[in-house]
Amino acid sequence: MGLLKWSTRPTEGVGVRKPEVNIVRGLLARATTPLLPDDYLHLVNPLWTARELRGKVLSVVKETEDTATVRIRTGWGFPAGYKPGQYVGIGLQIDGRWRWRSYSLTSIGAAEKKTITITVKANPDGFLSTHLVDGVTPATIIRLAAPQGDFHLPEPVPRKILFVTAGSGITPVIAMLRSLASRGQQPDILHIHSAPTRDDVIFLDEMEKLADTTPSYALNLRLTRDMGKFTVDRLDEWVPDWRERECWTCGPAGMLDAMESHYESGGLRERLHIERFAISRTDHGGEGGAVRFAISDKEVEIDGATTLLEAGESVGIQMPFGCRMGICQTCVLPLAGGYVRDLRTGEERREGERIQTCISSASGACTLDI
């Protein structure tokens, strides 16, 4: 047992799917001290490292004027068994600092042969999204976080499905549609999708071809500049049997809030599956203040609308995160001092509690153990 501990000690904290791999890596590390073998391997190939998940940008293809699909080759350790509809964390170094965001996967899993795709809409206020659409070049090495999320189809697939999407909310749903097609599954699907004009519809050709060739898939395309915005009041008209269908919806916060209220009032909330791309904030933000990151020995002043997750990333700390919307609990950290406020509910948290950094802001000076 002493020899085993001695062999693996240099690789403590390095995650692998087969623990015995660390015995070999640990023995090699003894011969390459003070570096791990991974430190040498990544000089040969940047994707050869088990310390973190990495990827290499293969291509960036425009879908619309402000949207692009980024194809990425994944490195060692990236899970092959993710579910269509889940999201992945993307880390990109810009101006010497790592910036992280989560994006829905538009690829469908094992069939993609060690490549994944995300389709990104450039947000004028989103530094990383704009860079991914218009600035990133092939061969760029990025960091990845493992896929996660509950927004995916169950097994067995429901017999009748309703998709309600708008704008870039199509991205997780297109992965579901592609997966169903690849497996030859044809449930009864009604799909309502909204965008300002035809030029703004991401995957327009693919959806229209699917509607033309698959009798079980019906597309109701709403071009809002001419037809007006989607409204839940017309569900009875457009989908008379919507109460019998499992519904997956993704898009702007207002649409999602309306869908949630509509299903709750009908006693059918359990049939509704929502994917949000942004926090549902209340008017009860924090007061702002100085945030100290104790272990990293860094401090930053933020306003009451900036999350603690964003604060840490702004000073170069690799913060844990997943959904960035307060759902998955990946970002939870201990609050070592002070007070913070939940941006969704206005509830205040105090020293000693574990908090979700992606939905919390400072209420005066506070300290995090990271």
Buried (B, 14 or more C-beta within 10 A) or exposed (E): EEEEEEBBEBBEEBEEEEEEBBBEBBBBBEEEEEEBBBEEBBEEEBBBBBBBBBBBBBEBEEBBEBBBBBBBBBBBBBBEEBBBBBBBBBBBEEEEEBBBBBBBBBBBBEEBEEBBBBBBBBBEEBBBBBBBBEBBEEEBBBBBBBBBBBBBBEEEBBEBBBBBBBBBBBBBBBBBBBBBBEEEEEBBBBBBBBBBEEEBBBBBEBBBEBBEEBEBBBBBBBBBEEEEBBEBEEBEEBBEEBBBBBBBBBBBEEBBBBBBEBBEEEEBEEBBBBBBBEBBBEEBBBEBBBBBBBEBEBBBEBEBEBBBBBBBBBEEBBBBBBBBBBBBEBBBBBBBBBBBBBBBEEEBBEEEEEBBBBBBBBBEBBBBEB
